[in-house]
Amino acid sequence: MMERSFTPTRWLCTLILVAFVVVFATAACGTPSGEKLVDDKCTGCHTWTVIGVSSKTAHEWRNTVYRMENIGADVDEDEVDAIVEYLATNFGPESPVP
């Protein structure tokens, strides 16, 4: 059986491959979807029915999210955009009625 040794080039290629896997795995596990964030962050206090009957623009939803954050909602700044986009798309004045 022939023994293979790791040359500096093989080490570098292996390191680059591992780095790509880590970067893509991290990106895939990044900020959850807007729906998941709303479910995790909002429905502890508000039912989906309450959320569903609200009809707000993106600006109004953003103000609502910030207002909820000010009174104790655990929302990170990097999650706000995903939450607002989901709410405005699905529960905005232009969203289709279910």
N, CA, C and O atoms as CSV, one atom per row, in Angstrom:
chain,resi,resn,atom,element,x,y,z
A,1,MET,N,N,0.845,-1.171,0.000
A,1,MET,CA,C,0.000,0.000,0.000
A,1,MET,C,C,0.895,1.240,0.000
A,1,MET,O,O,1.857,1.338,0.762
A,2,MET,N,N,0.555,2.165,-0.862
A,2,MET,CA,C,1.349,3.370,-0.971
A,2,MET,C,C,0.858,4.411,0.034
A,2,MET,O,O,-0.338,4.692,0.123
A,3,GLU,N,N,1.790,4.970,0.778
A,3,GLU,CA,C,1.430,5.984,1.782
A,3,GLU,C,C,1.459,7.361,1.133
A,3,GLU,O,O,2.425,7.723,0.460
A,4,ARG,N,N,0.393,8.120,1.341
A,4,ARG,CA,C,0.332,9.477,0.795
A,4,ARG,C,C,0.691,10.465,1.888
A,4,ARG,O,O,0.224,10.357,3.022
A,5,SER,N,N,1.501,11.397,1.542
A,5,SER,CA,C,1.836,12.428,2.516
A,5,SER,C,C,1.134,13.723,2.115
A,5,SER,O,O,0.860,13.983,0.943
A,6,PHE,N,N,0.865,14.501,3.118
A,6,PHE,CA,C,0.231,15.790,2.853
A,6,PHE,C,C,1.311,16.806,2.538
A,6,PHE,O,O,2.124,17.159,3.392
A,7,THR,N,N,1.306,17.258,1.326
A,7,THR,CA,C,2.247,18.291,0.912
A,7,THR,C,C,1.678,19.642,1.324
A,7,THR,O,O,0.495,19.740,1.648
A,8,PRO,N,N,2.492,20.666,1.317
A,8,PRO,CA,C,1.958,22.001,1.635
A,8,PRO,C,C,0.788,22.393,0.737
A,8,PRO,O,O,-0.139,23.064,1.192
A,9,THR,N,N,0.818,21.988,-0.520
A,9,THR,CA,C,-0.278,22.300,-1.436
A,9,THR,C,C,-1.553,21.579,-1.017
A,9,THR,O,O,-2.637,22.161,-1.057
A,10,ARG,N,N,-1.431,20.325,-0.618
A,10,ARG,CA,C,-2.613,19.579,-0.155
A,10,ARG,C,C,-3.162,20.182,1.129
A,10,ARG,O,O,-4.377,20.286,1.292
A,11,TRP,N,N,-2.296,20.573,2.027
A,11,TRP,CA,C,-2.745,21.206,3.269
A,11,TRP,C,C,-3.522,22.484,2.952
A,11,TRP,O,O,-4.582,22.734,3.525
A,12,LEU,N,N,-2.989,23.281,2.040
A,12,LEU,CA,C,-3.642,24.530,1.666
A,12,LEU,C,C,-5.003,24.258,1.022
A,12,LEU,O,O,-5.987,24.917,1.356
A,13,CYS,N,N,-5.065,23.307,0.117
A,13,CYS,CA,C,-6.342,22.969,-0.524
A,13,CYS,C,C,-7.353,22.456,0.496
A,13,CYS,O,O,-8.530,22.812,0.436
A,14,THR,N,N,-6.904,21.629,1.425
A,14,THR,CA,C,-7.781,21.112,2.473
A,14,THR,C,C,-8.283,22.248,3.353
A,14,THR,O,O,-9.464,22.301,3.696
A,15,LEU,N,N,-7.391,23.145,3.713
A,15,LEU,CA,C,-7.768,24.288,4.546
A,15,LEU,C,C,-8.792,25.176,3.838
A,15,LEU,O,O,-9.756,25.629,4.456
A,16,ILE,N,N,-8.587,25.421,2.557
A,16,ILE,CA,C,-9.523,26.239,1.786
A,16,ILE,C,C,-10.881,25.547,1.698
A,16,ILE,O,O,-11.916,26.197,1.848
A,17,LEU,N,N,-10.887,24.249,1.460
A,17,LEU,CA,C,-12.138,23.498,1.391
A,17,LEU,C,C,-12.891,23.569,2.715
A,17,LEU,O,O,-14.101,23.797,2.728
A,18,VAL,N,N,-12.193,23.379,3.816
A,18,VAL,CA,C,-12.829,23.458,5.137
A,18,VAL,C,C,-13.367,24.864,5.385
A,18,VAL,O,O,-14.462,25.017,5.926
A,19,ALA,N,N,-12.618,25.880,5.003
A,19,ALA,CA,C,-13.069,27.265,5.179
A,19,ALA,C,C,-14.359,27.520,4.401
A,19,ALA,O,O,-15.275,28.156,4.923
A,20,PHE,N,N,-14.443,27.034,3.163
A,20,PHE,CA,C,-15.667,27.196,2.377
A,20,PHE,C,C,-16.847,26.500,3.032
A,20,PHE,O,O,-17.944,27.055,3.088
A,21,VAL,N,N,-16.634,25.302,3.521
A,21,VAL,CA,C,-17.711,24.567,4.183
A,21,VAL,C,C,-18.197,25.343,5.399
A,21,VAL,O,O,-19.405,25.467,5.604
A,22,VAL,N,N,-17.286,25.864,6.206
A,22,VAL,CA,C,-17.663,26.624,7.403
A,22,VAL,C,C,-18.424,27.890,7.021
A,22,VAL,O,O,-19.441,28.209,7.637
A,23,VAL,N,N,-17.945,28.610,6.016
A,23,VAL,CA,C,-18.600,29.855,5.595
A,23,VAL,C,C,-20.010,29.575,5.086
A,23,VAL,O,O,-20.948,30.274,5.468
A,24,PHE,N,N,-20.175,28.572,4.238
A,24,PHE,CA,C,-21.502,28.274,3.696
A,24,PHE,C,C,-22.431,27.709,4.750
A,24,PHE,O,O,-23.627,28.000,4.732
A,25,ALA,N,N,-21.915,26.914,5.660
A,25,ALA,CA,C,-22.754,26.383,6.745
A,25,ALA,C,C,-23.211,27.513,7.660
A,25,ALA,O,O,-24.356,27.523,8.112
A,26,THR,N,N,-22.334,28.450,7.930
A,26,THR,CA,C,-22.698,29.599,8.763
A,26,THR,C,C,-23.742,30.457,8.069
A,26,THR,O,O,-24.692,30.916,8.704
A,27,ALA,N,N,-23.574,30.679,6.771
A,27,ALA,CA,C,-24.548,31.481,6.024
A,27,ALA,C,C,-25.907,30.798,6.003
A,27,ALA,O,O,-26.939,31.458,6.123
A,28,ALA,N,N,-25.908,29.501,5.855
A,28,ALA,CA,C,-27.172,28.765,5.822
A,28,ALA,C,C,-27.881,28.800,7.165
A,28,ALA,O,O,-29.106,28.697,7.227
A,29,CYS,N,N,-27.125,28.941,8.225
A,29,CYS,CA,C,-27.710,28.970,9.570
A,29,CYS,C,C,-27.825,30.397,10.091
A,29,CYS,O,O,-28.005,30.594,11.292
A,30,GLY,N,N,-27.725,31.389,9.224
A,30,GLY,CA,C,-27.768,32.781,9.629
A,30,GLY,C,C,-29.110,33.177,10.223
A,30,GLY,O,O,-29.747,32.378,10.909
A,31,THR,N,N,-29.531,34.375,9.970
A,31,THR,CA,C,-30.788,34.869,10.501
A,31,THR,C,C,-31.937,33.997,10.007
A,31,THR,O,O,-32.056,33.751,8.807
A,32,PRO,N,N,-32.776,33.533,10.912
A,32,PRO,CA,C,-33.929,32.721,10.506
A,32,PRO,C,C,-34.877,33.523,9.615
A,32,PRO,O,O,-34.762,34.744,9.506
A,33,SER,N,N,-35.801,32.828,8.992
A,33,SER,CA,C,-36.770,33.493,8.130
A,33,SER,C,C,-37.636,34.448,8.952
A,33,SER,O,O,-37.736,34.323,10.172
A,34,GLY,N,N,-38.251,35.396,8.266
A,34,GLY,CA,C,-39.129,36.348,8.934
A,34,GLY,C,C,-40.270,35.661,9.654
A,34,GLY,O,O,-40.625,36.044,10.769
A,35,GLU,N,N,-40.849,34.647,9.024
A,35,GLU,CA,C,-41.958,33.932,9.659
A,35,GLU,C,C,-41.502,33.254,10.951
A,35,GLU,O,O,-42.201,33.310,11.962
A,36,LYS,N,N,-40.344,32.620,10.918
A,36,LYS,CA,C,-39.813,31.959,12.121
A,36,LYS,C,C,-39.514,32.981,13.205
A,36,LYS,O,O,-39.787,32.736,14.380
A,37,LEU,N,N,-38.957,34.121,12.826
A,37,LEU,CA,C,-38.666,35.172,13.806
A,37,LEU,C,C,-39.944,35.702,14.436
A,37,LEU,O,O,-40.001,35.898,15.650
A,38,VAL,N,N,-40.970,35.937,13.622
A,38,VAL,CA,C,-42.247,36.415,14.174
A,38,VAL,C,C,-42.806,35.363,15.127
A,38,VAL,O,O,-43.286,35.696,16.210
A,39,ASP,N,N,-42.745,34.109,14.728
A,39,ASP,CA,C,-43.238,33.037,15.585
A,39,ASP,C,C,-42.455,32.973,16.896
A,39,ASP,O,O,-43.043,32.803,17.965
A,40,ASP,N,N,-41.131,33.110,16.816
A,40,ASP,CA,C,-40.285,33.029,18.005
A,40,ASP,C,C,-40.360,34.283,18.872
A,40,ASP,O,O,-40.389,34.189,20.099
A,41,LYS,N,N,-40.391,35.444,18.244
A,41,LYS,CA,C,-40.228,36.704,18.975
A,41,LYS,C,C,-41.538,37.412,19.310
A,41,LYS,O,O,-41.588,38.192,20.262
A,42,CYS,N,N,-42.594,37.153,18.548
A,42,CYS,CA,C,-43.822,37.933,18.706
A,42,CYS,C,C,-44.985,37.154,19.303
A,42,CYS,O,O,-45.795,37.707,20.048
A,43,THR,N,N,-45.065,35.871,18.974
A,43,THR,CA,C,-46.256,35.128,19.374
A,43,THR,C,C,-46.244,34.686,20.833
A,43,THR,O,O,-47.180,34.028,21.287
A,44,GLY,N,N,-45.218,35.032,21.554
A,44,GLY,CA,C,-45.244,34.807,22.994
A,44,GLY,C,C,-46.250,35.739,23.662
A,44,GLY,O,O,-46.810,35.410,24.708
A,45,CYS,N,N,-46.474,36.889,23.061
A,45,CYS,CA,C,-47.412,37.879,23.605
A,45,CYS,C,C,-48.624,38.094,22.697
A,45,CYS,O,O,-49.701,38.451,23.175
A,46,HIS,N,N,-48.453,37.879,21.391
A,46,HIS,CA,C,-49.515,38.154,20.423
A,46,HIS,C,C,-49.859,36.883,19.670
A,46,HIS,O,O,-48.965,36.127,19.289
A,47,THR,N,N,-51.140,36.638,19.452
A,47,THR,CA,C,-51.549,35.481,18.660
A,47,THR,C,C,-51.376,35.809,17.179
A,47,THR,O,O,-51.283,36.975,16.796
A,48,TRP,N,N,-51.334,34.764,16.354
A,48,TRP,CA,C,-51.266,34.981,14.910
A,48,TRP,C,C,-52.516,35.711,14.425
A,48,TRP,O,O,-52.458,36.450,13.442
A,49,THR,N,N,-53.629,35.513,15.095
A,49,THR,CA,C,-54.864,36.202,14.714
A,49,THR,C,C,-54.714,37.705,14.893
A,49,THR,O,O,-55.089,38.482,14.016
A,50,VAL,N,N,-54.167,38.108,16.030
A,50,VAL,CA,C,-53.947,39.542,16.287
A,50,VAL,C,C,-52.994,40.126,15.252
A,50,VAL,O,O,-53.219,41.217,14.727
A,51,ILE,N,N,-51.935,39.388,14.969
A,51,ILE,CA,C,-50.972,39.858,13.959
A,51,ILE,C,C,-51.653,39.922,12.591
A,51,ILE,O,O,-51.462,40.879,11.840
A,52,GLY,N,N,-52.447,38.898,12.275
A,52,GLY,CA,C,-53.075,38.793,10.967
A,52,GLY,C,C,-54.094,39.868,10.661
A,52,GLY,O,O,-54.281,40.210,9.493
A,53,VAL,N,N,-54.763,40.418,11.670
A,53,VAL,CA,C,-55.757,41.452,11.405
A,53,VAL,C,C,-55.135,42.843,11.318
A,53,VAL,O,O,-55.806,43.809,10.955
A,54,SER,N,N,-53.862,42.935,11.648
A,54,SER,CA,C,-53.165,44.217,11.504
A,54,SER,C,C,-52.820,44.418,10.039
A,54,SER,O,O,-52.412,43.482,9.350
A,55,SER,N,N,-52.981,45.605,9.587
A,55,SER,CA,C,-52.659,45.918,8.200
A,55,SER,C,C,-51.821,47.182,8.213
A,55,SER,O,O,-52.344,48.296,8.217
A,56,LYS,N,N,-50.497,46.987,8.219
A,56,LYS,CA,C,-49.591,48.125,8.355
A,56,LYS,C,C,-48.577,48.139,7.214
A,56,LYS,O,O,-48.235,47.100,6.649
A,57,THR,N,N,-48.116,49.323,6.898
A,57,THR,CA,C,-47.036,49.472,5.928
A,57,THR,C,C,-45.735,49.016,6.576
A,57,THR,O,O,-45.683,48.793,7.786
A,58,ALA,N,N,-44.694,48.880,5.776
A,58,ALA,CA,C,-43.380,48.497,6.309
A,58,ALA,C,C,-42.922,49.498,7.367
A,58,ALA,O,O,-42.387,49.110,8.405
A,59,HIS,N,N,-43.132,50.776,7.101
A,59,HIS,CA,C,-42.740,51.812,8.068
A,59,HIS,C,C,-43.501,51.632,9.389
A,59,HIS,O,O,-42.914,51.728,10.467
A,60,GLU,N,N,-44.789,51.376,9.297
A,60,GLU,CA,C,-45.599,51.182,10.504
A,60,GLU,C,C,-45.189,49.909,11.250
A,60,GLU,O,O,-45.141,49.901,12.480
A,61,TRP,N,N,-44.894,48.834,10.510
A,61,TRP,CA,C,-44.439,47.606,11.163
A,61,TRP,C,C,-43.105,47.830,11.863
A,61,TRP,O,O,-42.892,47.345,12.974
A,62,ARG,N,N,-42.201,48.570,11.209
A,62,ARG,CA,C,-40.898,48.858,11.824
A,62,ARG,C,C,-41.101,49.622,13.137
A,62,ARG,O,O,-40.473,49.303,14.148
A,63,ASN,N,N,-41.970,50.619,13.117
A,63,ASN,CA,C,-42.249,51.368,14.350
A,63,ASN,C,C,-42.824,50.446,15.428
A,63,ASN,O,O,-42.483,50.568,16.604
A,64,THR,N,N,-43.691,49.531,15.020
A,64,THR,CA,C,-44.284,48.581,15.967
A,64,THR,C,C,-43.209,47.677,16.563
A,64,THR,O,O,-43.181,47.454,17.773
A,65,VAL,N,N,-42.330,47.159,15.717
A,65,VAL,CA,C,-41.264,46.284,16.212
A,65,VAL,C,C,-40.372,47.039,17.192
A,65,VAL,O,O,-40.034,46.511,18.252
A,66,TYR,N,N,-39.992,48.260,16.851
A,66,TYR,CA,C,-39.160,49.052,17.769
A,66,TYR,C,C,-39.903,49.361,19.073
A,66,TYR,O,O,-39.307,49.352,20.150
A,67,ARG,N,N,-41.207,49.634,18.965
A,67,ARG,CA,C,-41.988,49.900,20.174
A,67,ARG,C,C,-42.018,48.657,21.063
A,67,ARG,O,O,-41.876,48.762,22.282
A,68,MET,N,N,-42.201,47.494,20.466
A,68,MET,CA,C,-42.214,46.242,21.232
A,68,MET,C,C,-40.846,45.972,21.849
A,68,MET,O,O,-40.747,45.487,22.976
A,69,GLU,N,N,-39.800,46.290,21.105
A,69,GLU,CA,C,-38.441,46.127,21.622
A,69,GLU,C,C,-38.221,47.021,22.844
A,69,GLU,O,O,-37.584,46.616,23.816
A,70,ASN,N,N,-38.755,48.234,22.780
A,70,ASN,CA,C,-38.607,49.171,23.906
A,70,ASN,C,C,-39.329,48.715,25.167
A,70,ASN,O,O,-38.967,49.122,26.271
A,71,ILE,N,N,-40.348,47.873,25.013
A,71,ILE,CA,C,-41.065,47.398,26.207
A,71,ILE,C,C,-40.709,45.951,26.558
A,71,ILE,O,O,-41.385,45.305,27.358
A,72,GLY,N,N,-39.624,45.457,25.936
A,72,GLY,CA,C,-39.099,44.181,26.394
A,72,GLY,C,C,-38.990,43.053,25.398
A,72,GLY,O,O,-38.494,41.983,25.752
A,73,ALA,N,N,-39.430,43.241,24.167
A,73,ALA,CA,C,-39.291,42.166,23.174
A,73,ALA,C,C,-37.814,41.921,22.903
A,73,ALA,O,O,-37.039,42.865,22.745
A,74,ASP,N,N,-37.433,40.668,22.851
A,74,ASP,CA,C,-36.044,40.277,22.632
A,74,ASP,C,C,-35.787,40.148,21.133
A,74,ASP,O,O,-35.824,39.053,20.572
A,75,VAL,N,N,-35.527,41.291,20.499
A,75,VAL,CA,C,-35.291,41.336,19.056
A,75,VAL,C,C,-33.933,41.980,18.820
A,75,VAL,O,O,-33.679,43.100,19.262
A,76,ASP,N,N,-33.068,41.262,18.121
A,76,ASP,CA,C,-31.761,41.810,17.773
A,76,ASP,C,C,-31.901,42.721,16.564
A,76,ASP,O,O,-32.795,42.538,15.738
A,77,GLU,N,N,-31.026,43.687,16.467
A,77,GLU,CA,C,-31.092,44.656,15.363
A,77,GLU,C,C,-31.015,43.963,14.007
A,77,GLU,O,O,-31.669,44.398,13.059
A,78,ASP,N,N,-30.235,42.898,13.897
A,78,ASP,CA,C,-30.118,42.212,12.607
A,78,ASP,C,C,-31.353,41.381,12.273
A,78,ASP,O,O,-31.462,40.876,11.156
A,79,GLU,N,N,-32.276,41.229,13.202
A,79,GLU,CA,C,-33.515,40.496,12.951
A,79,GLU,C,C,-34.667,41.412,12.536
A,79,GLU,O,O,-35.652,40.949,11.963
A,80,VAL,N,N,-34.546,42.689,12.821
A,80,VAL,CA,C,-35.635,43.643,12.578
A,80,VAL,C,C,-36.043,43.663,11.111
A,80,VAL,O,O,-37.235,43.599,10.808
A,81,ASP,N,N,-35.086,43.750,10.194
A,81,ASP,CA,C,-35.415,43.837,8.765
A,81,ASP,C,C,-36.197,42.617,8.291
A,81,ASP,O,O,-37.170,42.752,7.549
A,82,ALA,N,N,-35.773,41.422,8.719
A,82,ALA,CA,C,-36.472,40.197,8.297
A,82,ALA,C,C,-37.891,40.168,8.847
A,82,ALA,O,O,-38.820,39.763,8.147
A,83,ILE,N,N,-38.063,40.591,10.085
A,83,ILE,CA,C,-39.401,40.625,10.696
A,83,ILE,C,C,-40.286,41.622,9.964
A,83,ILE,O,O,-41.418,41.303,9.600
A,84,VAL,N,N,-39.775,42.824,9.751
A,84,VAL,CA,C,-40.558,43.874,9.096
A,84,VAL,C,C,-40.917,43.465,7.673
A,84,VAL,O,O,-42.056,43.657,7.246
A,85,GLU,N,N,-39.972,42.906,6.937
A,85,GLU,CA,C,-40.251,42.491,5.559
A,85,GLU,C,C,-41.338,41.420,5.532
A,85,GLU,O,O,-42.247,41.476,4.703
A,86,TYR,N,N,-41.246,40.454,6.427
A,86,TYR,CA,C,-42.262,39.403,6.465
A,86,TYR,C,C,-43.634,39.985,6.808
A,86,TYR,O,O,-44.623,39.685,6.140
A,87,LEU,N,N,-43.691,40.817,7.851
A,87,LEU,CA,C,-44.973,41.381,8.280
A,87,LEU,C,C,-45.581,42.282,7.205
A,87,LEU,O,O,-46.779,42.205,6.934
A,88,ALA,N,N,-44.758,43.131,6.597
A,88,ALA,CA,C,-45.277,44.051,5.576
A,88,ALA,C,C,-45.763,43.293,4.338
A,88,ALA,O,O,-46.759,43.675,3.725
A,89,THR,N,N,-45.069,42.233,3.979
A,89,THR,CA,C,-45.453,41.446,2.807
A,89,THR,C,C,-46.729,40.662,3.054
A,89,THR,O,O,-47.587,40.572,2.177
A,90,ASN,N,N,-46.854,40.099,4.242
A,90,ASN,CA,C,-47.976,39.202,4.532
A,90,ASN,C,C,-49.130,39.852,5.281
A,90,ASN,O,O,-50.252,39.345,5.250
A,91,PHE,N,N,-48.869,40.959,5.947
A,91,PHE,CA,C,-49.900,41.626,6.744
A,91,PHE,C,C,-49.878,43.132,6.513
A,91,PHE,O,O,-50.074,43.920,7.439
A,92,GLY,N,N,-49.640,43.511,5.284
A,92,GLY,CA,C,-49.641,44.915,4.932
A,92,GLY,C,C,-50.890,45.288,4.171
A,92,GLY,O,O,-51.690,44.415,3.834
A,93,PRO,N,N,-51.078,46.568,3.892
A,93,PRO,CA,C,-52.283,47.012,3.187
A,93,PRO,C,C,-52.389,46.448,1.782
A,93,PRO,O,O,-53.491,46.348,1.242
A,94,GLU,N,N,-51.275,46.080,1.182
A,94,GLU,CA,C,-51.283,45.553,-0.185
A,94,GLU,C,C,-51.265,44.025,-0.222
A,94,GLU,O,O,-51.321,43.430,-1.298
A,95,SER,N,N,-51.188,43.388,0.946
A,95,SER,CA,C,-51.109,41.921,0.951
A,95,SER,C,C,-52.449,41.311,0.620
A,95,SER,O,O,-53.496,41.874,0.939
A,96,PRO,N,N,-52.413,40.152,-0.025
A,96,PRO,CA,C,-53.676,39.502,-0.387
A,96,PRO,C,C,-54.448,39.047,0.846
A,96,PRO,O,O,-53.848,38.636,1.839
A,97,VAL,N,N,-55.739,39.117,0.787
A,97,VAL,CA,C,-56.587,38.672,1.885
A,97,VAL,C,C,-56.675,37.156,1.836
A,97,VAL,O,O,-56.982,36.592,0.786
A,98,PRO,N,N,-56.407,36.474,2.975
A,98,PRO,CA,C,-56.441,35.001,2.954
A,98,PRO,C,C,-57.832,34.453,2.743
A,98,PRO,O,O,-58.017,33.236,2.702
